[in-house]
Amino acid sequence: MSEPRGPLSGLRILELADEKGQFCGKLLGDLGADVIKIEPPGGEACRHVGPFLDDIPHPERSLSFWHYNTSKRGITLNLEIADGRALFQRLAETADVILETFRPGFLASLGFSYDTLCQSNPGLILCSLTPFGQTGPWRDYLSSDLLHMAAGGEMASCGYDEADVPNAPPIAPGGGNAWHMGCHFAYISIMAALVYRTVSGQGQFIDVSIHEACALTTEAAIANYVYRGEVLLRQTGRHHAAAPTNRTQFRAKDGTYVTALITGGLNPRNVRNLASLMDHYGMADDLNDPKYQDPAVIAANASHIIDEVLANFIASLPAEEVYHAAQERGFTWGAVRTPEAVLQDPHLQDRGFWKPVEHPELSRSFTYPGEVAIYSDSPWRISRRAPLIGEHNREIFCTELGLSRGELSVLAESRVI
Amino acid sequence: MPQQPRALANIRVVDFSWVRAGPWATRWLGALGAEIIKIEWPESERGRLPSTTTPQGVEVNLNTSGNFADTNVNKKSLSLNVRSPKGLEIVKRLLAISDIVIENFSSRVLRNWGLGYEQLCEIKPDIVYVSMSGYGHTGRNHHYTTFGPVAQSVAGLTVLSGLPDRPPAGWGWSYMDDTGGMYGAMCALTGLYHRNMTGKGQHIDLSQMVASVPMNGPALLDVTVNGRGSARPGFPPGNRAHWPGTPLVNNYRGPTVAPHNAYRTFPGGYNDWCVIVCHSDEEWHRLVEVMGAPYWATTEKFATLTGRLEHQDELDAHIETWSTMLDKYELTKRCQAAGVRALPVQSAEDRVEHDPQLRERQMYLPIDHPALGVHKVQNAPFKMSQTPAANHLPAPMIGQHTREIVEGLLGLSHEDLRAGFDDGTFWPTKRPRFPYMEEMLQ
C-alpha cells in the first residue's frame, strides 16, 4: 500500500521568500505540497542567521534555516539575468502558487507582474507577503521582526509591573513571531484562494501585510480602545489591563514559574477549590475558614489569598508538580517551561510530536518539532530536511524541465544558477 | 457593479466554539464568505460574559461585549440546547447540510454528546471536523484545559520573553488564542481543500498547546542539535539580540546585531518608545548621519559590530539621549527616509487613530451592531484580487438568527419554533427573552 499523502499533495508552490515567508512555505510543504524554494546563487541570506550547528557559521549549518525550510526542494536561480528569468517563466507555468516576499514592485519590474504571469497560467495564485503590503505610505519602509512587534502593538502589551522592574521598557516577545503572524495569514489567504480555484478554476493575486497581521494579533486590545477608549497597562507575565490585576505568575521551589489563572476570579467556589488543592499538601493556610464563603470577605482578603497563600503554596513545590496537581483537579494552570523542558513532555511524546529528520550529508539525524494537528486522512509530515544550496538544480532543471547536463553547467558558470 | 464572489461561497460551518480561539478561527472563514452558524446556549455561554469591553454607560448583557462584537463578525447565532434530545436532533439536521464543524471544547465533550467523528460521518460522510482542544484528543494529558496564557507557558513561549535575571515578562495577552484561532482556520481550509480534491472529509485534531511549540523552532533545535538550553546568562535578552557581557550566542531574534532595542521618545509618555535596529555597518552609518553625527557615534568603539555589541549599554544610552528629543512618528520618518530601520511602539489607540499605513489600507472600518451601534472592527490583513475578504455581518445577538435557521434553512414550521421556545429547546424557559425573540415568535 502506498504511503498516505498530505492534504496538499499534488500542489506545486514556488517560494521566493526570505525570513518573512519561509515559515509559510514550510507549512505548505509539511502538509504535502511540492514546495520549490528558489534562492539566489550562493543561497538565501537566512542561511547566515544563527544558531549554527556546533556554533560554526556556515550557510548549510543554520538551525534557523533548517527549522523554517523543511519539506522543500531547493534550486538556485538569478532572476536579474535574462536566462534566469526565462527559466523562472517556465517554472511559473507549472506552479499552482507563487509565494514571494520581495519589496513591492520588484517582481513586476522583472516582468513578472500577476497580469503577465497569469496569461500563461490562469489558475495561478500569486501571494505577495511584504512588511506593509503593496500600497500605502509605509510600503517602502524597512522592517525587522522587532520593528513589527513595536508597530503591531505587541510591545505595548508586554512588559513588567513597576514593582518588578521599575521603568521597564515595553518588551518584544521571543524572536520570529512577526514572521509567524504574517505567515499564518498568508497561509489562510492562499488556502482560501486554492479552495476558490477548485470551484472556479480561477487564480488570483493576494497582497498580505505583515504589519496588519501583527496589528490584528493582540486579542482584545483594539476592542478595549474602540469600545471603551482604554489604553492598556503592561503587567508581569499576564494580560495587559486597563487597571492593575492580580498576579498570575508565581515562582516555584525550583526557581521556575507557574501560570495560575483563577478562572472566573476569586469567588467562594474558587476559594473552596483552591483550599482543597492546597490542603492536599497541608498548605491551605486559613482558606478553609467558613468566612471565605462570603464574597465580601474574599474581596477584602484578595491580596492575602493570592500574594500570600497561593504564592507560598507554589513556592513550596516544583513547578511541574504544581502544574499537574492543579490540572488534575480542574485548574487551568501551567508550568512556565524552557524549550529544553518542553522536549521532555511525555504528552508530546504520546502524540508522536517529535520527529527524527535525517541529514544524510552529515550522516546524522536530529529531532524536530512536528505536526501541531493530527489529520485523520492525510498526514501533516516533515518529508525532508531543508535543502542544501542548489540541491535540486539537476532534478528540477534537467529531469523536470529537460535541460541537458551541459546546459546546466553553462548556467552554473554564468552564475544563472 | 456586480458583487465580487467570495472564496468560501456555499460553504456552511457549524460553529460550537466559544471564548476566543475558536471564534477567532470562524471569524476568518466568515470573512471569506462561509456561512457561520454559531450554536449557543445562554446558560453555558463563555465569550459574551463577563465583559470588560462593554462601552461605559451601556448595560452589560449577553449582547454588549465589545470584544465579542469584534471577534464574532460574519456569523449567525442559533440558540439551541444541544444537551436536550430535541436540540440534538435539530443540530444533526443542520450538520447533514453543512461542510465543516469546529469546536474548541475540552477533548471529550462532543463525543459525550453523541457527536464524535464517527457519528458525524454517519450524518455527513465528507464532513471536515476541526477540534481545537487545549492538548488534543490523544496523549496522556488530553483532559487538561488551557487558555492562551497556559498554552504559552507550557509550550515554552512565555519564558522566551523578558529581561535576563527577571521573571518572564511573557505575553501580555492570549497570543495562543489568536494564533490557535489561526491554526483552526488553517486546518479547516486545508481539510476543505482536500475534501474538494478527493471527496473525503476527515477529523483534524488540533491542539492549542502543541501549536505553540514550533514557534520556538530555532531554540528547540539549539537544544536537540547543539545541546544548548535557554537557561543561560543573558537570556532572554529583552529587546536586544544579545545581552552585553554574556557569551556571544544567537538568541533567536534573527541576526545578532546592535543597536537592536527600544528607546524612549518625546514627550516620555507610557507608550512613547521607538525601536531601532541596524542590520549592518552601513545601516549604522546611516543612523549616525540621522542623529547628526555626534562625536560619540564616530568613535572607534562603535565602528564595528563587535564593538557595538560589546559596548551596547553605552550605545543604547547615547541613542536614547537623541531619541528622547523626538516624537516617535517624527523619529520614524527621519530614520526611514535615510534607510534606517525604525518604527514606533504603538498602542491600540495609536494603531486605530495615528498609524497612517493602517488608515490608508482601511484596517479599521465601521460596522453597525444592533446593540452597540456603529464601531470600527478589524479587517483582514490580506487583499485578494478576485475574492476579497470583508466583514459583511455584525456580530450576532444571541439567538438572533434562530428563526431564520430553524424555519428558513431546516424547514421547520413556525409552530415548531414556538413550541421549541416553550419547551426550552431554543431558549431556557425561565430566562427572560430579548425583545427580538418575542418579535421572531409573532
Interface residues (C-beta under 8 A of the other chain):
Chain A: P7 L8 G10 E19 L27 L31 H48 V49 G50 P51 F52 L53 D54 D55 L63 S64 W66 H67 Y68 Y114 F132 G133 Q134 T135 G136 P137 W138 R139 Y141 L142 S143 S144 D145 L146 L147 H148 M149 A150 A151 G152 G153 E154 M155 A156 S157 C158 G159 Y160 D164 V165 A168 P169 P170 I171 A172 P173 G174 G175 G176 N177 H180 M181 G182 H184 F185 A186 Y187 I188 S189 M191 A192 A193 L194 V195 Y196 T198 V199 S200 Q202 G203 Q204 F205 I206 D207 V208 S209 I210 H211 E212 A213 A215 L216 T217 T218 E219 A220 A221 I222 A223 N224 Y225 V226 Y227 R228 G229 V231 L232 L233 R234 Q235 T236 G237 R238 H239 H240 A242 T248 Q249 R251 Y257 V258 T259 L261 T263 Y323 Q327 G330 T332 W333 G334 A335 V336 R337 T338 P339 E340 A341 V342 L343 D345 P346 H347 L348 D350 R351 F353 F366 T367 Y368 P369 V372 A373 I374 Y375 S376 D377 S378
Chain B: P5 A7 L8 I11 R20 W28 L32 T52 T53 T54 P55 Q56 G66 N67 A69 D70 T71 Y117 Y135 G136 H137 T138 G139 R140 N141 H142 Y144 T145 T146 F147 G148 P149 V150 A151 Q152 S153 V154 A155 G156 L157 T158 V159 L160 S161 G162 L163 R166 P167 P168 A169 G170 W171 G172 W173 S174 Y175 D177 D178 T179 M182 Y183 A185 M186 C187 L189 T190 G191 L192 Y193 H194 N196 M197 K200 G201 Q202 H203 I204 D205 L206 S207 V210 A211 V213 P214 M215 N216 G217 P218 A219 L220 L221 D222 V223 T224 V225 N226 R228 G229 S230 A231 P236 G238 N239 V249 N250 N251 Y252 R253 G254 P255 T256 H260 N261 A262 R264 Y270 N271 W273 C274 V275 V277 H279 Q336 G339 V340 R341 A342 L343 P344 V345 Q346 S347 A348 E349 D350 R351 V352 D355 P356 Q357 L358 E360 R361 M363 Y364 L372 H375 K376 V377 Q378 N379 A380 P381 F382 K383 M384 S385 Q386 T387 A389
